[in-house]
Amino acid sequence: GLEVQGTRVESGLIVVQTRLSVNLTALTIEQVVSRRRKLCMDMCDSMQLELSHELSTPSWATLKAIADGAKFDLASWARQVLRDVLSGCVSYPPEHYNDETQMLMRMKDAVAAKKALSG
């Protein structure tokens, strides 16, 4: 934008002294459009961290012991299932998330997947 540095009158004309300024903290158009998608992506990242923490709790210990006996890595499987579902929730173009119905559907999909795995 332009920043006014001063004004003066010369021969009946108003002279405005300006300088060009750049707001480096302002978001780009792409960032503004992507805000809601980023919100969904951040929520999905948080859900993956929560599941990793939950897998170390006693409530998963019995299930993991049974799975280990069957030579099945339950923790890795649970992480991968959640990662796959959540990646689908954030795979749409940014404009998709600016539609409230679509945004809500993606968030519900993510919450349902997390709830199915962690109860």
The first five atom37 places (N, CA, C, CB, O) and aatype in JSON, in Angstrom:
{
  "aatype": [7, 10, 6, 19, 5, 7, 16, 1, 19, 6, 15, 7, 10, 9, 19, 19, 5, 16, 1, 10, 15, 19, 2, 10, 16, 0, 10, 16, 9, 6, 5, 19, 19, 15, 1, 1, 1, 11, 10, 4, 12, 3, 12, 4, 3, 15, 12, 5, 10, 6, 10, 15, 8, 6, 10, 15, 16, 14, 15, 17, 0, 16, 10, 11, 0, 9, 0, 3, 7, 0, 11, 13, 3, 10, 0, 15, 17, 0, 1, 5, 19, 10, 1, 3, 19, 10, 15, 7, 4, 19, 15, 18, 14, 14, 6, 8, 18, 2, 3, 6, 16, 5, 12, 10, 12, 1, 12, 11, 3, 0, 19, 0, 0, 11, 11, 0, 10, 15, 7],
  "atom_mask": [
    [1, 1, 1, 0, 1],
    [1, 1, 1, 1, 1],
    [1, 1, 1, 1, 1],
    [1, 1, 1, 1, 1],
    [1, 1, 1, 1, 1],
    [1, 1, 1, 0, 1],
    [1, 1, 1, 1, 1],
    [1, 1, 1, 1, 1],
    [1, 1, 1, 1, 1],
    [1, 1, 1, 1, 1],
    [1, 1, 1, 1, 1],
    [1, 1, 1, 0, 1],
    [1, 1, 1, 1, 1],
    [1, 1, 1, 1, 1],
    [1, 1, 1, 1, 1],
    [1, 1, 1, 1, 1],
    [1, 1, 1, 1, 1],
    [1, 1, 1, 1, 1],
    [1, 1, 1, 1, 1],
    [1, 1, 1, 1, 1],
    [1, 1, 1, 1, 1],
    [1, 1, 1, 1, 1],
    [1, 1, 1, 1, 1],
    [1, 1, 1, 1, 1],
    [1, 1, 1, 1, 1],
    [1, 1, 1, 1, 1],
    [1, 1, 1, 1, 1],
    [1, 1, 1, 1, 1],
    [1, 1, 1, 1, 1],
    [1, 1, 1, 1, 1],
    [1, 1, 1, 1, 1],
    [1, 1, 1, 1, 1],
    [1, 1, 1, 1, 1],
    [1, 1, 1, 1, 1],
    [1, 1, 1, 1, 1],
    [1, 1, 1, 1, 1],
    [1, 1, 1, 1, 1],
    [1, 1, 1, 1, 1],
    [1, 1, 1, 1, 1],
    [1, 1, 1, 1, 1],
    [1, 1, 1, 1, 1],
    [1, 1, 1, 1, 1],
    [1, 1, 1, 1, 1],
    [1, 1, 1, 1, 1],
    [1, 1, 1, 1, 1],
    [1, 1, 1, 1, 1],
    [1, 1, 1, 1, 1],
    [1, 1, 1, 1, 1],
    [1, 1, 1, 1, 1],
    [1, 1, 1, 1, 1],
    [1, 1, 1, 1, 1],
    [1, 1, 1, 1, 1],
    [1, 1, 1, 1, 1],
    [1, 1, 1, 1, 1],
    [1, 1, 1, 1, 1],
    [1, 1, 1, 1, 1],
    [1, 1, 1, 1, 1],
    [1, 1, 1, 1, 1],
    [1, 1, 1, 1, 1],
    [1, 1, 1, 1, 1],
    [1, 1, 1, 1, 1],
    [1, 1, 1, 1, 1],
    [1, 1, 1, 1, 1],
    [1, 1, 1, 1, 1],
    [1, 1, 1, 1, 1],
    [1, 1, 1, 1, 1],
    [1, 1, 1, 1, 1],
    [1, 1, 1, 1, 1],
    [1, 1, 1, 0, 1],
    [1, 1, 1, 1, 1],
    [1, 1, 1, 1, 1],
    [1, 1, 1, 1, 1],
    [1, 1, 1, 1, 1],
    [1, 1, 1, 1, 1],
    [1, 1, 1, 1, 1],
    [1, 1, 1, 1, 1],
    [1, 1, 1, 1, 1],
    [1, 1, 1, 1, 1],
    [1, 1, 1, 1, 1],
    [1, 1, 1, 1, 1],
    [1, 1, 1, 1, 1],
    [1, 1, 1, 1, 1],
    [1, 1, 1, 1, 1],
    [1, 1, 1, 1, 1],
    [1, 1, 1, 1, 1],
    [1, 1, 1, 1, 1],
    [1, 1, 1, 1, 1],
    [1, 1, 1, 0, 1],
    [1, 1, 1, 1, 1],
    [1, 1, 1, 1, 1],
    [1, 1, 1, 1, 1],
    [1, 1, 1, 1, 1],
    [1, 1, 1, 1, 1],
    [1, 1, 1, 1, 1],
    [1, 1, 1, 1, 1],
    [1, 1, 1, 1, 1],
    [1, 1, 1, 1, 1],
    [1, 1, 1, 1, 1],
    [1, 1, 1, 1, 1],
    [1, 1, 1, 1, 1],
    [1, 1, 1, 1, 1],
    [1, 1, 1, 1, 1],
    [1, 1, 1, 1, 1],
    [1, 1, 1, 1, 1],
    [1, 1, 1, 1, 1],
    [1, 1, 1, 1, 1],
    [1, 1, 1, 1, 1],
    [1, 1, 1, 1, 1],
    [1, 1, 1, 1, 1],
    [1, 1, 1, 1, 1],
    [1, 1, 1, 1, 1],
    [1, 1, 1, 1, 1],
    [1, 1, 1, 1, 1],
    [1, 1, 1, 1, 1],
    [1, 1, 1, 1, 1],
    [1, 1, 1, 1, 1],
    [1, 1, 1, 1, 1],
    [1, 1, 1, 1, 1],
    [1, 1, 1, 0, 1]
  ],
  "atom_positions": [
    [[0.81, -1.17, 0.0], [0.0, 0.0, 0.0], [0.86, 1.24, 0.0], [0.0, 0.0, 0.0], [2.09, 1.18, -0.05]],
    [[0.2, 2.35, 0.06], [0.88, 3.64, 0.11], [0.72, 4.24, 1.49], [0.34, 4.6, -0.97], [-0.36, 4.2, 2.08]],
    [[1.8, 4.8, 1.99], [1.79, 5.45, 3.3], [2.06, 6.93, 3.09], [2.84, 4.81, 4.26], [3.08, 7.3, 2.51]],
    [[1.15, 7.79, 3.58], [1.3, 9.23, 3.43], [2.41, 9.71, 4.37], [-0.04, 9.97, 3.72], [2.38, 9.46, 5.57]],
    [[3.39, 10.42, 3.78], [4.5, 10.96, 4.54], [4.3, 12.43, 4.88], [5.8, 10.78, 3.76], [4.83, 12.94, 5.87]],
    [[3.51, 13.11, 4.04], [3.27, 14.53, 4.29], [2.48, 15.13, 3.14], [0.0, 0.0, 0.0], [2.33, 14.53, 2.08]],
    [[1.97, 16.33, 3.36], [1.25, 17.06, 2.32], [1.71, 18.5, 2.31], [-0.29, 16.97, 2.55], [2.2, 19.03, 3.31]],
    [[1.55, 19.14, 1.14], [1.86, 20.56, 1.01], [1.08, 21.1, -0.18], [3.4, 20.81, 0.85], [0.59, 20.34, -1.02]],
    [[0.99, 22.39, -0.25], [0.31, 23.06, -1.36], [1.37, 23.76, -2.19], [-0.79, 24.07, -0.86], [2.18, 24.52, -1.66]],
    [[1.37, 23.51, -3.51], [2.28, 24.16, -4.45], [1.47, 24.67, -5.63], [3.41, 23.19, -4.93], [0.84, 23.89, -6.35]],
    [[1.48, 25.97, -5.84], [0.8, 26.61, -6.97], [-0.66, 26.17, -7.07], [1.53, 26.28, -8.28], [-1.14, 25.87, -8.17]],
    [[-1.34, 26.12, -5.97], [-2.77, 25.78, -5.97], [-3.05, 24.28, -6.04], [0.0, 0.0, 0.0], [-4.21, 23.88, -6.13]],
    [[-2.02, 23.45, -6.01], [-2.21, 22.0, -6.03], [-1.8, 21.41, -4.68], [-1.38, 21.35, -7.18], [-0.86, 21.87, -4.04]],
    [[-2.53, 20.4, -4.29], [-2.14, 19.68, -3.07], [-1.18, 18.57, -3.5], [-3.4, 19.09, -2.3], [-1.52, 17.73, -4.34]],
    [[0.0, 18.56, -2.93], [1.0, 17.54, -3.2], [1.05, 16.61, -1.99], [2.42, 18.18, -3.49], [1.26, 17.04, -0.86]],
    [[0.84, 15.35, -2.26], [0.86, 14.34, -1.19], [2.13, 13.52, -1.38], [-0.43, 13.44, -1.22], [2.32, 12.86, -2.41]],
    [[2.99, 13.55, -0.39], [4.21, 12.75, -0.42], [3.88, 11.37, 0.17], [5.39, 13.45, 0.37], [3.38, 11.27, 1.29]],
    [[4.17, 10.34, -0.59], [3.86, 8.98, -0.14], [5.09, 8.1, -0.29], [2.67, 8.39, -0.93], [6.06, 8.44, -0.97]],
    [[5.01, 6.96, 0.34], [6.02, 5.93, 0.13], [5.31, 4.59, 0.08], [7.12, 5.95, 1.25], [4.28, 4.39, 0.72]],
    [[5.87, 3.71, -0.65], [5.33, 2.38, -0.8], [5.65, 1.57, 0.46], [5.9, 1.68, -2.06], [6.78, 1.58, 0.94]],
    [[4.64, 0.88, 0.99], [4.9, 0.03, 2.15], [4.32, -1.35, 1.88], [4.28, 0.65, 3.44], [3.34, -1.51, 1.15]],
    [[4.94, -2.32, 2.48], [4.51, -3.7, 2.31], [4.21, -4.26, 3.69], [5.59, -4.56, 1.57], [5.04, -4.19, 4.6]],
    [[3.01, -4.83, 3.83], [2.63, -5.45, 5.1], [3.0, -6.93, 5.02], [1.09, -5.26, 5.38], [2.27, -7.72, 4.43]],
    [[4.12, -7.29, 5.6], [4.6, -8.66, 5.52], [3.84, -9.61, 6.45], [6.06, -8.71, 5.84], [4.0, -10.82, 6.36]],
    [[3.04, -9.05, 7.35], [2.28, -9.91, 8.26], [0.89, -10.23, 7.73], [2.18, -9.25, 9.62], [0.2, -11.09, 8.29]],
    [[0.46, -9.55, 6.68], [-0.87, -9.81, 6.13], [-0.87, -11.15, 5.4], [-1.3, -8.67, 5.16], [0.11, -11.52, 4.76]],
    [[-1.98, -11.86, 5.5], [-2.11, -13.15, 4.83], [-2.31, -12.95, 3.33], [-3.28, -13.95, 5.42], [-2.9, -11.96, 2.9]],
    [[-1.82, -13.89, 2.56], [-2.09, -13.87, 1.13], [-3.52, -14.33, 0.9], [-1.07, -14.78, 0.35], [-4.15, -14.9, 1.8]],
    [[-4.04, -14.09, -0.29], [-5.4, -14.54, -0.64], [-5.49, -16.05, -0.45], [-5.76, -14.14, -2.11], [-6.49, -16.56, 0.06]],
    [[-4.46, -16.77, -0.88], [-4.46, -18.23, -0.75], [-4.53, -18.66, 0.72], [-3.21, -18.83, -1.41], [-5.21, -19.63, 1.06]],
    [[-3.83, -17.93, 1.59], [-3.85, -18.27, 3.01], [-5.22, -17.99, 3.62], [-2.77, -17.48, 3.77], [-5.69, -18.74, 4.47]],
    [[-5.84, -16.9, 3.2], [-7.17, -16.57, 3.72], [-8.17, -17.66, 3.3], [-7.64, -15.18, 3.21], [-8.97, -18.12, 4.11]],
    [[-8.12, -18.06, 2.03], [-9.03, -19.08, 1.53], [-8.77, -20.42, 2.22], [-8.88, -19.24, -0.01], [-9.69, -21.2, 2.43]],
    [[-7.51, -20.68, 2.59], [-7.13, -21.97, 3.18], [-7.28, -22.02, 4.7], [-5.72, -22.29, 2.83], [-7.0, -23.06, 5.3]],
    [[-7.71, -20.95, 5.32], [-7.79, -20.92, 6.79], [-8.6, -22.07, 7.38], [-8.38, -19.61, 7.24], [-8.15, -22.72, 8.33]],
    [[-9.77, -22.31, 6.83], [-10.63, -23.36, 7.38], [-10.04, -24.75, 7.12], [-12.03, -23.27, 6.79], [-10.17, -25.64, 7.96]],
    [[-9.41, -24.92, 5.98], [-8.76, -26.2, 5.7], [-7.64, -26.43, 6.71], [-8.2, -26.24, 4.26], [-7.48, -27.53, 7.22]],
    [[-6.87, -25.38, 7.0], [-5.79, -25.49, 7.99], [-6.35, -25.84, 9.36], [-4.99, -24.18, 8.06], [-5.75, -26.62, 10.1]],
    [[-7.49, -25.27, 9.71], [-8.14, -25.6, 10.98], [-8.45, -27.09, 11.03], [-9.44, -24.77, 11.16], [-8.2, -27.75, 12.05]],
    [[-8.98, -27.62, 9.95], [-9.29, -29.05, 9.88], [-8.0, -29.89, 9.95], [-10.07, -29.37, 8.59], [-7.96, -30.91, 10.62]],
    [[-6.97, -29.44, 9.24], [-5.69, -30.16, 9.26], [-5.08, -30.17, 10.66], [-4.71, -29.54, 8.27], [-4.56, -31.2, 11.11]],
    [[-5.13, -29.04, 11.35], [-4.6, -28.97, 12.71], [-5.37, -29.88, 13.66], [-4.65, -27.52, 13.22], [-4.78, -30.52, 14.52]],
    [[-6.7, -29.94, 13.49], [-7.51, -30.82, 14.32], [-7.12, -32.28, 14.07], [-9.02, -30.61, 14.03], [-7.0, -33.06, 15.02]],
    [[-6.91, -32.64, 12.82], [-6.53, -34.02, 12.49], [-5.15, -34.36, 13.05], [-6.54, -34.22, 10.98], [-4.94, -35.47, 13.53]],
    [[-4.22, -33.43, 12.98], [-2.89, -33.65, 13.57], [-3.01, -33.89, 15.08], [-1.95, -32.45, 13.3], [-2.35, -34.76, 15.64]],
    [[-3.85, -33.1, 15.71], [-4.06, -33.23, 17.15], [-4.67, -34.59, 17.49], [-4.96, -32.1, 17.67], [-4.3, -35.21, 18.49]],
    [[-5.6, -35.05, 16.68], [-6.23, -36.36, 16.92], [-5.21, -37.49, 16.82], [-7.37, -36.59, 15.91], [-5.28, -38.46, 17.57]],
    [[-4.27, -37.37, 15.9], [-3.24, -38.4, 15.77], [-2.34, -38.42, 17.01], [-2.4, -38.17, 14.5], [-1.94, -39.49, 17.47]],
    [[-2.01, -37.25, 17.52], [-1.21, -37.18, 18.74], [-1.97, -37.76, 19.93], [-0.8, -35.73, 19.04], [-1.4, -38.47, 20.76]],
    [[-3.26, -37.46, 20.0], [-4.08, -37.99, 21.1], [-4.12, -39.52, 21.05], [-5.51, -37.42, 21.02], [-3.99, -40.18, 22.08]],
    [[-4.29, -40.08, 19.86], [-4.33, -41.54, 19.74], [-3.0, -42.15, 20.16], [-4.68, -41.95, 18.29], [-2.97, -43.17, 20.86]],
    [[-1.91, -41.54, 19.75], [-0.59, -42.06, 20.15], [-0.46, -42.09, 21.67], [0.54, -41.21, 19.54], [0.07, -43.04, 22.24]],
    [[-0.95, -41.05, 22.32], [-0.92, -41.01, 23.78], [-1.84, -42.09, 24.37], [-1.35, -39.61, 24.3], [-1.45, -42.79, 25.3]],
    [[-3.03, -42.22, 23.83], [-3.99, -43.21, 24.34], [-3.47, -44.64, 24.2], [-5.32, -43.08, 23.6], [-3.77, -45.49, 25.03]],
    [[-2.69, -44.9, 23.16], [-2.16, -46.24, 22.95], [-1.2, -46.67, 24.05], [-1.45, -46.32, 21.61], [-0.9, -47.86, 24.19]],
    [[-0.71, -45.71, 24.82], [0.21, -46.05, 25.91], [-0.51, -46.17, 27.26], [1.31, -45.0, 26.01], [0.14, -46.35, 28.29]],
    [[-1.83, -46.07, 27.27], [-2.58, -46.15, 28.51], [-2.93, -47.6, 28.84], [-3.86, -45.3, 28.42], [-2.92, -48.45, 27.96]],
    [[-3.25, -47.87, 30.09], [-3.59, -49.24, 30.51], [-4.8, -49.83, 29.76], [-3.87, -49.26, 31.99], [-4.87, -51.04, 29.58]],
    [[-5.73, -48.99, 29.34], [-6.92, -49.52, 28.65], [-6.56, -50.2, 27.34], [-7.92, -48.39, 28.4], [-7.29, -51.07, 26.87]],
    [[-5.44, -49.82, 26.73], [-5.01, -50.48, 25.5], [-4.07, -51.65, 25.78], [-4.32, -49.47, 24.58], [-3.83, -52.46, 24.89]],
    [[-3.56, -51.74, 26.98], [-2.55, -52.76, 27.3], [-3.06, -54.18, 27.06], [-2.1, -52.62, 28.74], [-2.35, -55.0, 26.49]],
    [[-4.28, -54.46, 27.5], [-4.84, -55.81, 27.32], [-5.01, -56.13, 25.85], [-6.19, -55.93, 28.05], [-4.65, -57.22, 25.4]],
    [[-5.56, -55.19, 25.1], [-5.74, -55.42, 23.66], [-4.41, -55.63, 22.97], [-6.48, -54.24, 23.03], [-4.28, -56.51, 22.11]],
    [[-3.41, -54.82, 23.34], [-2.09, -54.97, 22.71], [-1.46, -56.32, 23.08], [-1.17, -53.82, 23.14], [-0.78, -56.92, 22.25]],
    [[-1.69, -56.78, 24.31], [-1.13, -58.08, 24.73], [-1.75, -59.21, 23.9], [-1.38, -58.33, 26.24], [-1.05, -60.14, 23.48]],
    [[-3.05, -59.13, 23.67], [-3.72, -60.14, 22.84], [-3.2, -60.08, 21.42], [-5.25, -59.95, 22.87], [-2.9, -61.11, 20.82]],
    [[-3.1, -58.88, 20.88], [-2.63, -58.71, 19.5], [-1.18, -59.15, 19.35], [-2.78, -57.25, 19.06], [-0.81, -59.75, 18.35]],
    [[-0.36, -58.85, 20.36], [1.05, -59.26, 20.3], [1.16, -60.77, 20.27], [1.82, -58.7, 21.51], [2.03, -61.33, 19.59]],
    [[0.27, -61.44, 21.0], [0.26, -62.9, 21.0], [-0.07, -63.45, 19.62], [0.0, 0.0, 0.0], [0.38, -64.53, 19.25]],
    [[-0.86, -62.71, 18.87], [-1.22, -63.11, 17.51], [-0.24, -62.53, 16.48], [-2.66, -62.66, 17.18], [-0.46, -62.6, 15.28]],
    [[0.83, -61.96, 16.98], [1.85, -61.33, 16.14], [1.25, -60.25, 15.23], [2.56, -62.39, 15.29], [1.52, -60.18, 14.03]],
    [[0.41, -59.42, 15.85], [-0.25, -58.33, 15.14], [0.07, -57.04, 15.87], [-1.8, -58.56, 15.03], [-0.15, -56.94, 17.08]],
    [[0.59, -56.05, 15.15], [0.95, -54.76, 15.75], [-0.28, -53.85, 15.78], [2.13, -54.09, 14.98], [-0.52, -53.08, 14.85]],
    [[-1.03, -53.97, 16.86], [-2.28, -53.23, 16.99], [-2.07, -51.72, 16.98], [-2.98, -53.63, 18.27], [-2.84, -51.0, 16.35]],
    [[-1.04, -51.25, 17.65], [-0.79, -49.81, 17.72], [-0.51, -49.23, 16.34], [0.38, -49.52, 18.66], [-1.06, -48.19, 15.98]],
    [[0.34, -49.89, 15.58], [0.64, -49.41, 14.23], [-0.59, -49.45, 13.34], [1.75, -50.25, 13.6], [-0.83, -48.53, 12.56]],
    [[-1.37, -50.51, 13.48], [-2.6, -50.62, 12.69], [-3.56, -49.47, 13.02], [-3.29, -51.98, 12.94], [-4.11, -48.84, 12.12]],
    [[-3.76, -49.2, 14.31], [-4.68, -48.13, 14.72], [-4.21, -46.78, 14.21], [-4.81, -48.1, 16.26], [-5.0, -45.98, 13.71]],
    [[-2.91, -46.53, 14.34], [-2.36, -45.25, 13.84], [-2.58, -45.11, 12.33], [-0.85, -45.16, 14.16], [-2.95, -44.05, 11.84]],
    [[-2.34, -46.21, 11.59], [-2.47, -46.17, 10.13], [-3.92, -45.98, 9.7], [-1.91, -47.46, 9.52], [-4.21, -45.21, 8.78]],
    [[-4.83, -46.66, 10.36], [-6.26, -46.49, 10.03], [-6.68, -45.05, 10.25], [-7.14, -47.44, 10.89], [-7.33, -44.45, 9.39]],
    [[-6.32, -44.49, 11.39], [-6.69, -43.1, 11.66], [-6.02, -42.16, 10.65], [-6.29, -42.7, 13.11], [-6.67, -41.25, 10.14]],
    [[-4.76, -42.37, 10.38], [-4.04, -41.53, 9.41], [-4.73, -41.57, 8.04], [-2.57, -41.97, 9.28], [-4.88, -40.53, 7.4]],
    [[-5.14, -42.76, 7.6], [-5.79, -42.89, 6.29], [-7.11, -42.14, 6.25], [-6.01, -44.37, 5.97], [-7.4, -41.43, 5.28]],
    [[-7.92, -42.31, 7.3], [-9.22, -41.63, 7.31], [-9.03, -40.12, 7.39], [-10.07, -42.12, 8.51], [-9.69, -39.37, 6.67]],
    [[-8.13, -39.67, 8.25], [-7.92, -38.23, 8.41], [-7.32, -37.6, 7.16], [-7.01, -37.97, 9.6], [-7.63, -36.45, 6.85]],
    [[-6.47, -38.34, 6.45], [-5.91, -37.76, 5.22], [-7.01, -37.54, 4.19], [-4.82, -38.68, 4.63], [-6.94, -36.62, 3.39]],
    [[-8.03, -38.38, 4.21], [-9.19, -38.17, 3.33], [-9.97, -36.93, 3.73], [0.0, 0.0, 0.0], [-10.54, -36.25, 2.88]],
    [[-10.01, -36.65, 5.02], [-10.76, -35.48, 5.52], [-10.11, -34.16, 5.1], [-10.86, -35.54, 7.05], [-10.79, -33.14, 5.0]],
    [[-8.81, -34.17, 4.84], [-8.12, -32.93, 4.49], [-7.62, -32.93, 3.05], [-6.94, -32.71, 5.43], [-6.76, -32.13, 2.69]],
    [[-8.16, -33.81, 2.22], [-7.67, -33.94, 0.85], [-8.4, -33.07, -0.16], [-7.77, -35.37, 0.42], [-8.05, -33.07, -1.34]],
    [[-9.38, -32.34, 0.27], [-10.17, -31.51, -0.64], [-9.48, -30.17, -0.88], [-11.59, -31.29, -0.09], [-8.63, -29.76, -0.09]],
    [[-9.85, -29.49, -1.98], [-9.26, -28.16, -2.21], [-9.73, -27.18, -1.14], [-9.65, -27.62, -3.63], [-10.79, -27.37, -0.55]],
    [[-8.95, -26.14, -0.89], [-9.28, -25.18, 0.18], [-10.7, -24.62, 0.1], [-8.31, -24.05, 0.16], [-11.33, -24.4, 1.14]],
    [[-11.21, -24.39, -1.09], [-12.54, -23.8, -1.25], [-13.63, -24.7, -0.66], [-12.82, -23.53, -2.73], [-14.67, -24.22, -0.22]],
    [[-13.39, -26.01, -0.66], [-14.35, -26.99, -0.14], [-14.69, -26.68, 1.31], [-13.78, -28.42, -0.27], [-15.84, -26.83, 1.73]],
    [[-13.7, -26.27, 2.08], [-13.88, -26.05, 3.51], [-14.56, -24.72, 3.82], [-12.54, -26.11, 4.21], [-14.96, -24.48, 4.96]],
    [[-14.69, -23.86, 2.82], [-15.37, -22.59, 3.03], [-16.88, -22.74, 2.92], [-14.89, -21.56, 2.02], [-17.63, -21.79, 3.19]],
    [[-17.34, -23.92, 2.52], [-18.76, -24.26, 2.55], [-19.01, -24.91, 3.92], [-19.18, -25.23, 1.34], [-18.44, -25.95, 4.23]],
    [[-19.85, -24.28, 4.72], [-20.03, -24.74, 6.11], [-20.49, -26.19, 6.21], [-21.02, -23.86, 6.83], [-20.06, -26.92, 7.09]],
    [[-21.38, -26.61, 5.31], [-21.87, -27.99, 5.33], [-20.73, -28.96, 5.07], [-22.99, -28.18, 4.29], [-20.61, -29.98, 5.74]],
    [[-19.89, -28.65, 4.08], [-18.76, -29.52, 3.75], [-17.73, -29.55, 4.89], [-18.08, -29.06, 2.45], [-17.2, -30.61, 5.23]],
    [[-17.47, -28.39, 5.45], [-16.53, -28.31, 6.57], [-17.02, -29.17, 7.73], [-16.34, -26.83, 7.03], [-16.25, -29.92, 8.32]],
    [[-18.29, -29.04, 8.05], [-18.87, -29.81, 9.15], [-18.79, -31.31, 8.87], [-20.33, -29.39, 9.39], [-18.5, -32.1, 9.77]],
    [[-19.05, -31.7, 7.63], [-18.98, -33.13, 7.28], [-17.57, -33.67, 7.45], [-19.45, -33.34, 5.83], [-17.39, -34.77, 7.98]],
    [[-16.57, -32.91, 7.01], [-15.18, -33.37, 7.16], [-14.79, -33.49, 8.62], [-14.23, -32.41, 6.44], [-14.11, -34.44, 9.02]],
    [[-15.23, -32.53, 9.43], [-14.9, -32.58, 10.86], [-15.62, -33.76, 11.53], [-15.28, -31.25, 11.56], [-15.05, -34.44, 12.38]],
    [[-16.87, -33.99, 11.15], [-17.6, -35.13, 11.71], [-16.94, -36.45, 11.32], [-19.06, -35.12, 11.24], [-16.85, -37.36, 12.14]],
    [[-16.48, -36.55, 10.08], [-15.78, -37.76, 9.63], [-14.54, -38.01, 10.49], [-15.38, -37.64, 8.14], [-14.27, -39.14, 10.9]],
    [[-13.79, -36.95, 10.75], [-12.57, -37.07, 11.54], [-12.89, -37.5, 12.97], [-11.8, -35.75, 11.55], [-12.25, -38.4, 13.52]],
    [[-13.88, -36.86, 13.58], [-14.26, -37.19, 14.96], [-14.78, -38.62, 15.04], [-15.33, -36.2, 15.49], [-14.47, -39.33, 15.99]],
    [[-15.57, -39.04, 14.06], [-16.1, -40.4, 14.07], [-14.98, -41.44, 13.98], [-17.08, -40.6, 12.91], [-15.02, -42.47, 14.67]],
    [[-13.99, -41.17, 13.15], [-12.86, -42.1, 13.03], [-12.09, -42.2, 14.33], [-11.93, -41.68, 11.9], [-11.75, -43.29, 14.79]],
    [[-11.81, -41.07, 14.92], [-11.08, -41.06, 16.19], [-11.87, -41.76, 17.29], [-10.76, -39.61, 16.62], [-11.31, -42.54, 18.07]],
    [[-13.17, -41.5, 17.34], [-14.02, -42.11, 18.36], [-14.11, -43.63, 18.17], [-15.42, -41.5, 18.33], [-14.12, -44.38, 19.14]],
    [[-14.16, -44.08, 16.92], [-14.23, -45.51, 16.63], [-12.98, -46.24, 17.13], [-14.41, -45.75, 15.12], [-13.06, -47.39, 17.56]],
    [[-11.85, -45.57, 17.08], [-10.6, -46.22, 17.5], [-10.34, -46.08, 18.99], [-9.44, -45.63, 16.74], [-9.72, -46.96, 19.6]],
    [[-10.81, -45.0, 19.59], [-10.47, -44.8, 21.0], [-11.66, -44.97, 21.94], [-9.88, -43.45, 21.19], [-11.52, -44.9, 23.16]],
    [[-12.81, -45.17, 21.37], [-13.98, -45.47, 22.19], [-14.57, -44.37, 22.9], [0.0, 0.0, 0.0], [-15.56, -44.55, 23.61]]
  ]
}
